[in-house]
Amino acid sequence: MNATAPTTKQVNYALALLDKAGYDTRLMNCTFKKLGATMRQRSGSVENWLNNMTRREVSSLIDELK
């Protein structure tokens, strides 16, 4: 496992916060643009997007969603 990859706990917490904020937690869409997702990233799943981030990036996203 990559040392900079986000933990399962981080990914699950980010998914919970995204759900609470009204984001789709299954498929990416244009609303994720304001969270910094590129057009290419927005064509995949939310979980995939989170898992391809670094721990630091997921941590920043969590802070932003709190």
N, C-alpha and C positions, 0 to 999 in steps of 0.2 A: 504493500500500500504506500502511496505517495505521502511523505511526511507533511506536505503542505495541503493535502486534500482535506476538505471539511469532514468533521466527524458525523456519524449517523445522527447523533443527538442534535447537532447544529442544524442539519438538513431538516429533521423533523420539527424542530422549533421554528425554523424559518417558514416551513409549510403551514404550521399552525397560525403564525402571525399573518401570513399572506391571506389565509382563509378568513381570519378575523377582520382583516382590512378590506375584504370584499373581492379579492383577486381569485381567479380560477386557479385551483391548485393542481389541475391535471394537465391542461394544455396551455401553452403560451399564447398570448394575443397582443394586440397593439398597446394595451394598458401597461405592459411591462416595459415599454420604452422609457417611461418616466423613472423607472428603477435602474436604468442603464443597460438593459438588454439590447443587443444589436438585432438588426433585422434577421440575420441568419439564426441567432439564438432563439428568436421568437417563433421559429418554425418547428421547434421541438417541444419536449415535455418540460414542465416546471422542475420536476425532480432531477432530470438530466442537466438542466441549466444550473441548478444549485450544486450538483455533484461535480460539475466541471469548473466551479469556482475554487479559489483558495480559501483556506480557513479565515484569513483576514478579510477577504471580500464578503464571505457569508456573515462574518461577525459585524461588518459595517452595515450590511443589509438589515440584519436583525436590529441593530441600533436605530437605523432609519425607520423601521416599522414600529418600534416601541412607542 
